[in-house]
Amino acid sequence: MGGMRSQSAATPDAAFYAVIPVKFQTTVVYAVAGMLTGLSGMIEVSRLMTGKSTGGRGHELTTIAAVVIGGVIILAVAFDEMRKRRMVKEG
């Protein structure tokens, strides 16, 4: 399961030709992320007994550090988007 999701995110074209259901994998990832986000919101509200829009203020640097340590290569994502736009213009 993890390999299919990783392949779907890294190279969707290759995953498509390898008969991996890319759209389904993407939908599952977004659905699970949404469910976990809702769960975390419910936990925060139950602990604080209130809902605030400023609940995460001050955690920006920690969040970015967690993303980078977790393995997201920020520049690779940016360069991939630039490559896709260039291919659309040329093609």
C-alpha angles and dihedrals in degrees: 000000000000092000092052092051092046092050092046091055098040101046113002093178093056091044090053091053089047088059094248111150097241097177092049092048091049091049092050092050093050092045093051091046090051093048092049091048091052091047092051090050091051091049092050093049092047092051097044096034088223140066117236129182089213094056095118099040111135096023097091097104092045090051094050090047091051091051093049094045089046090064108262109146102211097190093049090056092049093048091047090055091049090050092051092050091048091051091051091051093048097041 
